[in-house]
């Protein structure tokens, strides 16, 4: 089933869509549909990644806050040492 929606675009945005559609020899609707599907796919991917991270934390596989802070301190010290050596 197809639904028709109305969206408000600036003149520049509308022109950009028209130009993109012309370059690809498709309709503006095709371009918009593709962009919407890409956003739906990206949203699903992000939600899976977040759920996987939550699941890992619930299984006790996460890194404690203190471990993250210690690792960041190590990285900062390494970067400062490189910067001092360079210059």
PyMOL Python script that loads the backbone (N, CA, C, O; Angstrom):
from pymol import cmd

cmd.read_pdbstr("""\
ATOM      1  N   UNK A   1       0.842  -1.178   0.000  1.00  0.00           N
ATOM      2  CA  UNK A   1       0.000   0.000   0.000  1.00  0.00           C
ATOM      3  C   UNK A   1       0.888   1.243   0.000  1.00  0.00           C
ATOM      4  O   UNK A   1       1.897   1.289   0.703  1.00  0.00           O
ATOM      5  N   UNK A   2       0.524   2.211  -0.760  1.00  0.00           N
ATOM      6  CA  UNK A   2       1.273   3.452  -0.881  1.00  0.00           C
ATOM      7  C   UNK A   2       0.491   4.580  -0.231  1.00  0.00           C
ATOM      8  O   UNK A   2      -0.716   4.716  -0.429  1.00  0.00           O
ATOM      9  N   UNK A   3       1.203   5.388   0.552  1.00  0.00           N
ATOM     10  CA  UNK A   3       0.610   6.577   1.162  1.00  0.00           C
ATOM     11  C   UNK A   3       1.248   7.803   0.534  1.00  0.00           C
ATOM     12  O   UNK A   3       2.450   7.821   0.268  1.00  0.00           O
ATOM     13  N   UNK A   4       0.456   8.803   0.303  1.00  0.00           N
ATOM     14  CA  UNK A   4       0.967  10.071  -0.225  1.00  0.00           C
ATOM     15  C   UNK A   4       1.086  11.051   0.930  1.00  0.00           C
ATOM     16  O   UNK A   4       0.137  11.258   1.687  1.00  0.00           O
ATOM     17  N   UNK A   5       2.259  11.647   1.053  1.00  0.00           N
ATOM     18  CA  UNK A   5       2.531  12.619   2.104  1.00  0.00           C
ATOM     19  C   UNK A   5       2.954  13.936   1.465  1.00  0.00           C
ATOM     20  O   UNK A   5       3.470  13.966   0.348  1.00  0.00           O
ATOM     21  N   UNK A   6       2.729  15.000   2.180  1.00  0.00           N
ATOM     22  CA  UNK A   6       3.176  16.316   1.743  1.00  0.00           C
ATOM     23  C   UNK A   6       4.250  16.781   2.717  1.00  0.00           C
ATOM     24  O   UNK A   6       4.070  16.715   3.933  1.00  0.00           O
ATOM     25  N   UNK A   7       5.369  17.251   2.170  1.00  0.00           N
ATOM     26  CA  UNK A   7       6.437  17.776   3.010  1.00  0.00           C
ATOM     27  C   UNK A   7       6.775  19.190   2.562  1.00  0.00           C
ATOM     28  O   UNK A   7       6.596  19.550   1.398  1.00  0.00           O
ATOM     29  N   UNK A   8       7.262  19.976   3.498  1.00  0.00           N
ATOM     30  CA  UNK A   8       7.674  21.344   3.186  1.00  0.00           C
ATOM     31  C   UNK A   8       9.190  21.368   3.024  1.00  0.00           C
ATOM     32  O   UNK A   8       9.929  20.947   3.913  1.00  0.00           O
ATOM     33  N   UNK A   9       9.634  21.862   1.888  1.00  0.00           N
ATOM     34  CA  UNK A   9      11.064  21.978   1.598  1.00  0.00           C
ATOM     35  C   UNK A   9      11.385  23.410   1.207  1.00  0.00           C
ATOM     36  O   UNK A   9      10.541  24.135   0.680  1.00  0.00           O
ATOM     37  N   UNK A  10      12.613  23.799   1.475  1.00  0.00           N
ATOM     38  CA  UNK A  10      13.054  25.098   0.981  1.00  0.00           C
ATOM     39  C   UNK A  10      13.188  25.001  -0.539  1.00  0.00           C
ATOM     40  O   UNK A  10      13.221  23.908  -1.103  1.00  0.00           O
ATOM     41  N   UNK A  11      13.262  26.147  -1.181  1.00  0.00           N
ATOM     42  CA  UNK A  11      13.465  26.159  -2.632  1.00  0.00           C
ATOM     43  C   UNK A  11      14.749  25.423  -3.003  1.00  0.00           C
ATOM     44  O   UNK A  11      14.784  24.684  -3.987  1.00  0.00           O
ATOM     45  N   UNK A  12      15.790  25.625  -2.222  1.00  0.00           N
ATOM     46  CA  UNK A  12      17.081  24.989  -2.508  1.00  0.00           C
ATOM     47  C   UNK A  12      16.985  23.467  -2.360  1.00  0.00           C
ATOM     48  O   UNK A  12      17.532  22.727  -3.177  1.00  0.00           O
ATOM     49  N   UNK A  13      16.300  23.010  -1.335  1.00  0.00           N
ATOM     50  CA  UNK A  13      16.139  21.568  -1.136  1.00  0.00           C
ATOM     51  C   UNK A  13      15.336  20.941  -2.277  1.00  0.00           C
ATOM     52  O   UNK A  13      15.700  19.887  -2.800  1.00  0.00           O
ATOM     53  N   UNK A  14      14.255  21.595  -2.649  1.00  0.00           N
ATOM     54  CA  UNK A  14      13.427  21.086  -3.749  1.00  0.00           C
ATOM     55  C   UNK A  14      14.217  21.042  -5.043  1.00  0.00           C
ATOM     56  O   UNK A  14      14.124  20.071  -5.793  1.00  0.00           O
ATOM     57  N   UNK A  15      14.987  22.074  -5.312  1.00  0.00           N
ATOM     58  CA  UNK A  15      15.801  22.109  -6.522  1.00  0.00           C
ATOM     59  C   UNK A  15      16.847  21.003  -6.498  1.00  0.00           C
ATOM     60  O   UNK A  15      17.089  20.349  -7.512  1.00  0.00           O
ATOM     61  N   UNK A  16      17.457  20.800  -5.355  1.00  0.00           N
ATOM     62  CA  UNK A  16      18.448  19.734  -5.220  1.00  0.00           C
ATOM     63  C   UNK A  16      17.816  18.370  -5.526  1.00  0.00           C
ATOM     64  O   UNK A  16      18.408  17.555  -6.234  1.00  0.00           O
ATOM     65  N   UNK A  17      16.627  18.128  -4.999  1.00  0.00           N
ATOM     66  CA  UNK A  17      15.927  16.867  -5.287  1.00  0.00           C
ATOM     67  C   UNK A  17      15.607  16.727  -6.771  1.00  0.00           C
ATOM     68  O   UNK A  17      15.788  15.655  -7.349  1.00  0.00           O
ATOM     69  N   UNK A  18      15.135  17.803  -7.385  1.00  0.00           N
ATOM     70  CA  UNK A  18      14.827  17.748  -8.816  1.00  0.00           C
ATOM     71  C   UNK A  18      16.080  17.445  -9.635  1.00  0.00           C
ATOM     72  O   UNK A  18      16.036  16.647 -10.571  1.00  0.00           O
ATOM     73  N   UNK A  19      17.191  18.079  -9.284  1.00  0.00           N
ATOM     74  CA  UNK A  19      18.446  17.851 -10.003  1.00  0.00           C
ATOM     75  C   UNK A  19      18.932  16.411  -9.820  1.00  0.00           C
ATOM     76  O   UNK A  19      19.384  15.775 -10.772  1.00  0.00           O
ATOM     77  N   UNK A  20      18.836  15.906  -8.592  1.00  0.00           N
ATOM     78  CA  UNK A  20      19.254  14.524  -8.327  1.00  0.00           C
ATOM     79  C   UNK A  20      18.395  13.544  -9.112  1.00  0.00           C
ATOM     80  O   UNK A  20      18.908  12.582  -9.683  1.00  0.00           O
ATOM     81  N   UNK A  21      17.098  13.785  -9.142  1.00  0.00           N
ATOM     82  CA  UNK A  21      16.189  12.916  -9.891  1.00  0.00           C
ATOM     83  C   UNK A  21      16.517  12.956 -11.383  1.00  0.00           C
ATOM     84  O   UNK A  21      16.522  11.919 -12.046  1.00  0.00           O
ATOM     85  N   UNK A  22      16.788  14.142 -11.905  1.00  0.00           N
ATOM     86  CA  UNK A  22      17.111  14.273 -13.330  1.00  0.00           C
ATOM     87  C   UNK A  22      18.411  13.549 -13.661  1.00  0.00           C
ATOM     88  O   UNK A  22      18.503  12.879 -14.690  1.00  0.00           O
ATOM     89  N   UNK A  23      19.416  13.678 -12.796  1.00  0.00           N
ATOM     90  CA  UNK A  23      20.693  12.995 -13.033  1.00  0.00           C
ATOM     91  C   UNK A  23      20.518  11.482 -13.086  1.00  0.00           C
ATOM     92  O   UNK A  23      21.170  10.797 -13.875  1.00  0.00           O
ATOM     93  N   UNK A  24      19.638  10.972 -12.244  1.00  0.00           N
ATOM     94  CA  UNK A  24      19.446   9.521 -12.161  1.00  0.00           C
ATOM     95  C   UNK A  24      18.303   9.036 -13.046  1.00  0.00           C
ATOM     96  O   UNK A  24      18.028   7.838 -13.113  1.00  0.00           O
ATOM     97  N   UNK A  25      17.649   9.960 -13.717  1.00  0.00           N
ATOM     98  CA  UNK A  25      16.529   9.639 -14.601  1.00  0.00           C
ATOM     99  C   UNK A  25      15.424   8.886 -13.855  1.00  0.00           C
ATOM    100  O   UNK A  25      14.895   7.882 -14.334  1.00  0.00           O
ATOM    101  N   UNK A  26      15.094   9.402 -12.671  1.00  0.00           N
ATOM    102  CA  UNK A  26      14.008   8.853 -11.857  1.00  0.00           C
ATOM    103  C   UNK A  26      13.153  10.018 -11.372  1.00  0.00           C
ATOM    104  O   UNK A  26      13.500  11.180 -11.581  1.00  0.00           O
ATOM    105  N   UNK A  27      12.055   9.707 -10.733  1.00  0.00           N
ATOM    106  CA  UNK A  27      11.196  10.769 -10.213  1.00  0.00           C
ATOM    107  C   UNK A  27      11.711  11.262  -8.862  1.00  0.00           C
ATOM    108  O   UNK A  27      12.480  10.581  -8.183  1.00  0.00           O
ATOM    109  N   UNK A  28      11.269  12.456  -8.492  1.00  0.00           N
ATOM    110  CA  UNK A  28      11.587  12.986  -7.171  1.00  0.00           C
ATOM    111  C   UNK A  28      11.036  12.033  -6.106  1.00  0.00           C
ATOM    112  O   UNK A  28      11.677  11.800  -5.081  1.00  0.00           O
ATOM    113  N   UNK A  29       9.856  11.491  -6.355  1.00  0.00           N
ATOM    114  CA  UNK A  29       9.276  10.531  -5.412  1.00  0.00           C
ATOM    115  C   UNK A  29      10.156   9.315  -5.206  1.00  0.00           C
ATOM    116  O   UNK A  29      10.261   8.797  -4.094  1.00  0.00           O
ATOM    117  N   UNK A  30      10.795   8.854  -6.286  1.00  0.00           N
ATOM    118  CA  UNK A  30      11.715   7.720  -6.165  1.00  0.00           C
ATOM    119  C   UNK A  30      12.899   8.072  -5.276  1.00  0.00           C
ATOM    120  O   UNK A  30      13.318   7.268  -4.442  1.00  0.00           O
ATOM    121  N   UNK A  31      13.435   9.270  -5.455  1.00  0.00           N
ATOM    122  CA  UNK A  31      14.563   9.723  -4.630  1.00  0.00           C
ATOM    123  C   UNK A  31      14.138   9.792  -3.166  1.00  0.00           C
ATOM    124  O   UNK A  31      14.845   9.295  -2.289  1.00  0.00           O
ATOM    125  N   UNK A  32      13.000  10.400  -2.904  1.00  0.00           N
ATOM    126  CA  UNK A  32      12.518  10.542  -1.526  1.00  0.00           C
ATOM    127  C   UNK A  32      12.246   9.166  -0.921  1.00  0.00           C
ATOM    128  O   UNK A  32      12.596   8.925   0.234  1.00  0.00           O
ATOM    129  N   UNK A  33      11.630   8.265  -1.678  1.00  0.00           N
ATOM    130  CA  UNK A  33      11.356   6.916  -1.174  1.00  0.00           C
ATOM    131  C   UNK A  33      12.649   6.199  -0.799  1.00  0.00           C
ATOM    132  O   UNK A  33      12.721   5.525   0.228  1.00  0.00           O
ATOM    133  N   UNK A  34      13.671   6.351  -1.644  1.00  0.00           N
ATOM    134  CA  UNK A  34      14.961   5.732  -1.349  1.00  0.00           C
ATOM    135  C   UNK A  34      15.565   6.305  -0.068  1.00  0.00           C
ATOM    136  O   UNK A  34      16.090   5.564   0.764  1.00  0.00           O
ATOM    137  N   UNK A  35      15.489   7.620   0.083  1.00  0.00           N
ATOM    138  CA  UNK A  35      16.022   8.253   1.292  1.00  0.00           C
ATOM    139  C   UNK A  35      15.271   7.807   2.538  1.00  0.00           C
ATOM    140  O   UNK A  35      15.881   7.570   3.580  1.00  0.00           O
ATOM    141  N   UNK A  36      13.964   7.691   2.437  1.00  0.00           N
ATOM    142  CA  UNK A  36      13.166   7.231   3.570  1.00  0.00           C
ATOM    143  C   UNK A  36      13.566   5.802   3.925  1.00  0.00           C
ATOM    144  O   UNK A  36      13.731   5.489   5.104  1.00  0.00           O
ATOM    145  N   UNK A  37      13.723   4.930   2.932  1.00  0.00           N
ATOM    146  CA  UNK A  37      14.111   3.549   3.207  1.00  0.00           C
ATOM    147  C   UNK A  37      15.490   3.483   3.844  1.00  0.00           C
ATOM    148  O   UNK A  37      15.719   2.683   4.751  1.00  0.00           O
ATOM    149  N   UNK A  38      16.412   4.323   3.374  1.00  0.00           N
ATOM    150  CA  UNK A  38      17.747   4.360   3.985  1.00  0.00           C
ATOM    151  C   UNK A  38      17.654   4.760   5.455  1.00  0.00           C
ATOM    152  O   UNK A  38      18.354   4.197   6.296  1.00  0.00           O
ATOM    153  N   UNK A  39      16.799   5.724   5.767  1.00  0.00           N
ATOM    154  CA  UNK A  39      16.632   6.154   7.156  1.00  0.00           C
ATOM    155  C   UNK A  39      16.010   5.047   7.994  1.00  0.00           C
ATOM    156  O   UNK A  39      16.416   4.834   9.136  1.00  0.00           O
ATOM    157  N   UNK A  40      15.035   4.345   7.442  1.00  0.00           N
ATOM    158  CA  UNK A  40      14.406   3.225   8.154  1.00  0.00           C
ATOM    159  C   UNK A  40      15.454   2.142   8.433  1.00  0.00           C
ATOM    160  O   UNK A  40      15.521   1.614   9.543  1.00  0.00           O
ATOM    161  N   UNK A  41      16.262   1.816   7.436  1.00  0.00           N
ATOM    162  CA  UNK A  41      17.310   0.806   7.601  1.00  0.00           C
ATOM    163  C   UNK A  41      18.330   1.246   8.649  1.00  0.00           C
ATOM    164  O   UNK A  41      18.745   0.450   9.492  1.00  0.00           O
ATOM    165  N   UNK A  42      18.732   2.514   8.594  1.00  0.00           N
ATOM    166  CA  UNK A  42      19.705   3.033   9.565  1.00  0.00           C
ATOM    167  C   UNK A  42      19.132   2.997  10.975  1.00  0.00           C
ATOM    168  O   UNK A  42      19.822   2.612  11.920  1.00  0.00           O
ATOM    169  N   UNK A  43      17.878   3.395  11.118  1.00  0.00           N
ATOM    170  CA  UNK A  43      17.239   3.375  12.431  1.00  0.00           C
ATOM    171  C   UNK A  43      17.213   1.959  12.985  1.00  0.00           C
ATOM    172  O   UNK A  43      17.496   1.757  14.166  1.00  0.00           O
ATOM    173  N   UNK A  44      16.880   0.973  12.154  1.00  0.00           N
ATOM    174  CA  UNK A  44      16.851  -0.419  12.599  1.00  0.00           C
ATOM    175  C   UNK A  44      18.247  -0.880  13.004  1.00  0.00           C
ATOM    176  O   UNK A  44      18.403  -1.589  13.998  1.00  0.00           O
ATOM    177  N   UNK A  45      19.266  -0.480  12.238  1.00  0.00           N
ATOM    178  CA  UNK A  45      20.647  -0.846  12.559  1.00  0.00           C
ATOM    179  C   UNK A  45      21.065  -0.264  13.907  1.00  0.00           C
ATOM    180  O   UNK A  45      21.650  -0.970  14.728  1.00  0.00           O
ATOM    181  N   UNK A  46      20.773   1.010  14.143  1.00  0.00           N
ATOM    182  CA  UNK A  46      21.129   1.648  15.410  1.00  0.00           C
ATOM    183  C   UNK A  46      20.417   0.949  16.570  1.00  0.00           C
ATOM    184  O   UNK A  46      21.027   0.683  17.606  1.00  0.00           O
ATOM    185  N   UNK A  47      19.142   0.656  16.396  1.00  0.00           N
ATOM    186  CA  UNK A  47      18.386  -0.006  17.459  1.00  0.00           C
ATOM    187  C   UNK A  47      18.967  -1.381  17.771  1.00  0.00           C
ATOM    188  O   UNK A  47      19.025  -1.773  18.936  1.00  0.00           O
ATOM    189  N   UNK A  48      19.401  -2.126  16.740  1.00  0.00           N
ATOM    190  CA  UNK A  48      20.034  -3.429  16.979  1.00  0.00           C
ATOM    191  C   UNK A  48      21.339  -3.265  17.744  1.00  0.00           C
ATOM    192  O   UNK A  48      21.609  -4.004  18.691  1.00  0.00           O
ATOM    193  N   UNK A  49      22.154  -2.285  17.327  1.00  0.00           N
ATOM    194  CA  UNK A  49      23.428  -2.055  18.007  1.00  0.00           C
ATOM    195  C   UNK A  49      23.219  -1.682  19.477  1.00  0.00           C
ATOM    196  O   UNK A  49      23.935  -2.170  20.351  1.00  0.00           O
ATOM    197  N   UNK A  50      22.250  -0.827  19.743  1.00  0.00           N
ATOM    198  CA  UNK A  50      21.967  -0.421  21.122  1.00  0.00           C
ATOM    199  C   UNK A  50      21.470  -1.624  21.922  1.00  0.00           C
ATOM    200  O   UNK A  50      21.896  -1.833  23.058  1.00  0.00           O
ATOM    201  N   UNK A  51      20.571  -2.412  21.333  1.00  0.00           N
ATOM    202  CA  UNK A  51      20.068  -3.585  22.055  1.00  0.00           C
ATOM    203  C   UNK A  51      21.183  -4.584  22.317  1.00  0.00           C
ATOM    204  O   UNK A  51      21.242  -5.174  23.396  1.00  0.00           O
ATOM    205  N   UNK A  52      22.069  -4.784  21.341  1.00  0.00           N
ATOM    206  CA  UNK A  52      23.212  -5.679  21.559  1.00  0.00           C
ATOM    207  C   UNK A  52      24.080  -5.188  22.704  1.00  0.00           C
ATOM    208  O   UNK A  52      24.535  -5.987  23.523  1.00  0.00           O
ATOM    209  N   UNK A  53      24.315  -3.879  22.771  1.00  0.00           N
ATOM    210  CA  UNK A  53      25.123  -3.316  23.852  1.00  0.00           C
ATOM    211  C   UNK A  53      24.429  -3.507  25.200  1.00  0.00           C
ATOM    212  O   UNK A  53      25.073  -3.858  26.188  1.00  0.00           O
ATOM    213  N   UNK A  54      23.132  -3.279  25.240  1.00  0.00           N
ATOM    214  CA  UNK A  54      22.380  -3.490  26.483  1.00  0.00           C
ATOM    215  C   UNK A  54      22.475  -4.951  26.896  1.00  0.00           C
ATOM    216  O   UNK A  54      22.708  -5.251  28.067  1.00  0.00           O
ATOM    217  N   UNK A  55      22.295  -5.862  25.945  1.00  0.00           N
ATOM    218  CA  UNK A  55      22.383  -7.295  26.246  1.00  0.00           C
ATOM    219  C   UNK A  55      23.764  -7.662  26.791  1.00  0.00           C
ATOM    220  O   UNK A  55      23.872  -8.441  27.738  1.00  0.00           O
ATOM    221  N   UNK A  56      24.818  -7.102  26.194  1.00  0.00           N
ATOM    222  CA  UNK A  56      26.174  -7.366  26.681  1.00  0.00           C
ATOM    223  C   UNK A  56      26.342  -6.879  28.118  1.00  0.00           C
ATOM    224  O   UNK A  56      26.917  -7.576  28.954  1.00  0.00           O
ATOM    225  N   UNK A  57      25.843  -5.692  28.395  1.00  0.00           N
ATOM    226  CA  UNK A  57      25.944  -5.157  29.754  1.00  0.00           C
ATOM    227  C   UNK A  57      25.191  -6.038  30.744  1.00  0.00           C
ATOM    228  O   UNK A  57      25.674  -6.286  31.849  1.00  0.00           O
ATOM    229  N   UNK A  58      24.018  -6.508  30.354  1.00  0.00           N
ATOM    230  CA  UNK A  58      23.233  -7.361  31.239  1.00  0.00           C
ATOM    231  C   UNK A  58      23.918  -8.698  31.498  1.00  0.00           C
ATOM    232  O   UNK A  58      23.701  -9.318  32.539  1.00  0.00           O
ATOM    233  N   UNK A  59      24.751  -9.146  30.547  1.00  0.00           N
ATOM    234  CA  UNK A  59      25.517 -10.387  30.741  1.00  0.00           C
ATOM    235  C   UNK A  59      26.821 -10.126  31.488  1.00  0.00           C
ATOM    236  O   UNK A  59      27.599 -11.051  31.720  1.00  0.00           O
ATOM    237  N   UNK A  60      27.063  -8.869  31.865  1.00  0.00           N
ATOM    238  CA  UNK A  60      28.281  -8.529  32.589  1.00  0.00           C
ATOM    239  C   UNK A  60      29.503  -8.400  31.706  1.00  0.00           C
ATOM    240  O   UNK A  60      30.629  -8.492  32.194  1.00  0.00           O
ATOM    241  N   UNK A  61      29.304  -8.189  30.413  1.00  0.00           N
ATOM    242  CA  UNK A  61      30.418  -8.110  29.473  1.00  0.00           C
ATOM    243  C   UNK A  61      30.917  -6.683  29.242  1.00  0.00           C
ATOM    244  O   UNK A  61      31.825  -6.473  28.438  1.00  0.00           O
ATOM    245  N   UNK A  62      30.351  -5.722  29.918  1.00  0.00           N
ATOM    246  CA  UNK A  62      30.743  -4.338  29.712  1.00  0.00           C
ATOM    247  C   UNK A  62      32.022  -3.992  30.436  1.00  0.00           C
ATOM    248  O   UNK A  62      32.507  -4.758  31.269  1.00  0.00           O
ATOM    249  N   UNK A  63      32.562  -2.838  30.116  1.00  0.00           N
ATOM    250  CA  UNK A  63      33.755  -2.324  30.785  1.00  0.00           C
ATOM    251  C   UNK A  63      33.291  -1.363  31.873  1.00  0.00           C
ATOM    252  O   UNK A  63      32.545  -0.425  31.590  1.00  0.00           O
ATOM    253  N   UNK A  64      33.719  -1.581  33.108  1.00  0.00           N
ATOM    254  CA  UNK A  64      33.322  -0.658  34.184  1.00  0.00           C
ATOM    255  C   UNK A  64      33.826   0.766  33.912  1.00  0.00           C
ATOM    256  O   UNK A  64      34.815   0.968  33.207  1.00  0.00           O
ATOM    257  N   UNK A  65      33.135   1.723  34.478  1.00  0.00           N
ATOM    258  CA  UNK A  65      33.487   3.129  34.291  1.00  0.00           C
ATOM    259  C   UNK A  65      34.958   3.379  34.608  1.00  0.00           C
ATOM    260  O   UNK A  65      35.644   4.084  33.868  1.00  0.00           O
ATOM    261  N   UNK A  66      35.434   2.812  35.692  1.00  0.00           N
ATOM    262  CA  UNK A  66      36.834   3.019  36.082  1.00  0.00           C
ATOM    263  C   UNK A  66      37.793   2.512  35.013  1.00  0.00           C
ATOM    264  O   UNK A  66      38.848   3.105  34.783  1.00  0.00           O
ATOM    265  N   UNK A  67      37.424   1.419  34.363  1.00  0.00           N
ATOM    266  CA  UNK A  67      38.261   0.885  33.291  1.00  0.00           C
ATOM    267  C   UNK A  67      38.309   1.814  32.093  1.00  0.00           C
ATOM    268  O   UNK A  67      39.358   1.987  31.472  1.00  0.00           O
ATOM    269  N   UNK A  68      37.180   2.405  31.773  1.00  0.00           N
ATOM    270  CA  UNK A  68      37.127   3.355  30.655  1.00  0.00           C
ATOM    271  C   UNK A  68      37.963   4.581  30.978  1.00  0.00           C
ATOM    272  O   UNK A  68      38.727   5.052  30.135  1.00  0.00           O
ATOM    273  N   UNK A  69      37.826   5.098  32.180  1.00  0.00           N
ATOM    274  CA  UNK A  69      38.601   6.276  32.587  1.00  0.00           C
ATOM    275  C   UNK A  69      40.091   5.963  32.549  1.00  0.00           C
ATOM    276  O   UNK A  69      40.884   6.778  32.078  1.00  0.00           O
ATOM    277  N   UNK A  70      40.478   4.788  33.043  1.00  0.00           N
ATOM    278  CA  UNK A  70      41.897   4.417  33.041  1.00  0.00           C
ATOM    279  C   UNK A  70      42.421   4.331  31.613  1.00  0.00           C
ATOM    280  O   UNK A  70      43.520   4.808  31.328  1.00  0.00           O
ATOM    281  N   UNK A  71      41.650   3.730  30.715  1.00  0.00           N
ATOM    282  CA  UNK A  71      42.083   3.606  29.316  1.00  0.00           C
ATOM    283  C   UNK A  71      42.197   4.978  28.653  1.00  0.00           C
ATOM    284  O   UNK A  71      43.138   5.227  27.899  1.00  0.00           O
ATOM    285  N   UNK A  72      41.245   5.866  28.931  1.00  0.00           N
ATOM    286  CA  UNK A  72      41.308   7.212  28.371  1.00  0.00           C
ATOM    287  C   UNK A  72      42.522   7.959  28.907  1.00  0.00           C
ATOM    288  O   UNK A  72      43.166   8.702  28.165  1.00  0.00           O
ATOM    289  N   UNK A  73      42.844   7.774  30.185  1.00  0.00           N
ATOM    290  CA  UNK A  73      44.047   8.398  30.756  1.00  0.00           C
ATOM    291  C   UNK A  73      45.302   7.898  30.041  1.00  0.00           C
ATOM    292  O   UNK A  73      46.215   8.677  29.768  1.00  0.00           O
ATOM    293  N   UNK A  74      45.348   6.594  29.737  1.00  0.00           N
ATOM    294  CA  UNK A  74      46.488   6.025  29.016  1.00  0.00           C
ATOM    295  C   UNK A  74      46.605   6.638  27.623  1.00  0.00           C
ATOM    296  O   UNK A  74      47.689   7.033  27.195  1.00  0.00           O
ATOM    297  N   UNK A  75      45.469   6.712  26.921  1.00  0.00           N
ATOM    298  CA  UNK A  75      45.483   7.279  25.571  1.00  0.00           C
ATOM    299  C   UNK A  75      45.916   8.740  25.592  1.00  0.00           C
ATOM    300  O   UNK A  75      46.701   9.176  24.750  1.00  0.00           O
ATOM    301  N   UNK A  76      45.398   9.494  26.560  1.00  0.00           N
ATOM    302  CA  UNK A  76      45.771  10.909  26.662  1.00  0.00           C
ATOM    303  C   UNK A  76      47.261  11.046  26.922  1.00  0.00           C
ATOM    304  O   UNK A  76      47.913  11.897  26.317  1.00  0.00           O
ATOM    305  N   UNK A  77      47.815  10.225  27.811  1.00  0.00           N
ATOM    306  CA  UNK A  77      49.248  10.283  28.106  1.00  0.00           C
ATOM    307  C   UNK A  77      50.065   9.943  26.857  1.00  0.00           C
ATOM    308  O   UNK A  77      51.079  10.586  26.584  1.00  0.00           O
ATOM    309  N   UNK A  78      49.626   8.935  26.101  1.00  0.00           N
ATOM    310  CA  UNK A  78      50.329   8.567  24.872  1.00  0.00           C
ATOM    311  C   UNK A  78      50.326   9.714  23.864  1.00  0.00           C
ATOM    312  O   UNK A  78      51.351  10.012  23.250  1.00  0.00           O
ATOM    313  N   UNK A  79      49.175  10.352  23.698  1.00  0.00           N
ATOM    314  CA  UNK A  79      49.070  11.460  22.754  1.00  0.00           C
ATOM    315  C   UNK A  79      49.914  12.647  23.188  1.00  0.00           C
ATOM    316  O   UNK A  79      50.570  13.282  22.361  1.00  0.00           O
ATOM    317  N   UNK A  80      49.902  12.949  24.479  1.00  0.00           N
ATOM    318  CA  UNK A  80      50.723  14.059  24.970  1.00  0.00           C
ATOM    319  C   UNK A  80      52.204  13.772  24.798  1.00  0.00           C
ATOM    320  O   UNK A  80      52.981  14.673  24.482  1.00  0.00           O
ATOM    321  N   UNK A  81      52.604  12.510  25.006  1.00  0.00           N
ATOM    322  CA  UNK A  81      54.007  12.142  24.830  1.00  0.00           C
ATOM    323  C   UNK A  81      54.406  12.276  23.358  1.00  0.00           C
ATOM    324  O   UNK A  81      55.497  12.763  23.061  1.00  0.00           O
ATOM    325  N   UNK A  82      53.545  11.854  22.441  1.00  0.00           N
ATOM    326  CA  UNK A  82      53.824  11.998  21.019  1.00  0.00           C
ATOM    327  C   UNK A  82      53.940  13.461  20.633  1.00  0.00           C
ATOM    328  O   UNK A  82      54.823  13.845  19.866  1.00  0.00           O
ATOM    329  N   UNK A  83      53.031  14.282  21.178  1.00  0.00           N
ATOM    330  CA  UNK A  83      53.048  15.712  20.864  1.00  0.00           C
ATOM    331  C   UNK A  83      54.333  16.348  21.387  1.00  0.00           C
ATOM    332  O   UNK A  83      54.947  17.165  20.702  1.00  0.00           O
ATOM    333  N   UNK A  84      54.739  15.975  22.599  1.00  0.00           N
ATOM    334  CA  UNK A  84      55.975  16.533  23.173  1.00  0.00           C
ATOM    335  C   UNK A  84      57.191  16.095  22.355  1.00  0.00           C
ATOM    336  O   UNK A  84      58.109  16.887  22.142  1.00  0.00           O
ATOM    337  N   UNK A  85      57.204  14.853  21.901  1.00  0.00           N
ATOM    338  CA  UNK A  85      58.324  14.355  21.117  1.00  0.00           C
ATOM    339  C   UNK A  85      58.405  15.028  19.757  1.00  0.00           C
ATOM    340  O   UNK A  85      59.493  15.223  19.216  1.00  0.00           O
ATOM    341  N   UNK A  86      57.257  15.379  19.211  1.00  0.00           N
ATOM    342  CA  UNK A  86      57.224  16.011  17.882  1.00  0.00           C
ATOM    343  C   UNK A  86      57.595  17.478  17.965  1.00  0.00           C
ATOM    344  O   UNK A  86      57.995  18.093  16.976  1.00  0.00           O
ATOM    345  N   UNK A  87      57.461  18.010  19.124  1.00  0.00           N
ATOM    346  CA  UNK A  87      57.714  19.284  19.174  1.00  0.00           C
ATOM    347  C   UNK A  87      57.913  20.526  19.631  1.00  0.00           C
ATOM    348  O   UNK A  87      58.187  21.436  18.848  1.00  0.00           O
TER     349      UNK A  87
END
""", "prot")
cmd.dss("prot")
cmd.show_as("cartoon", "prot")
cmd.util.cbc("prot")
cmd.orient("prot")
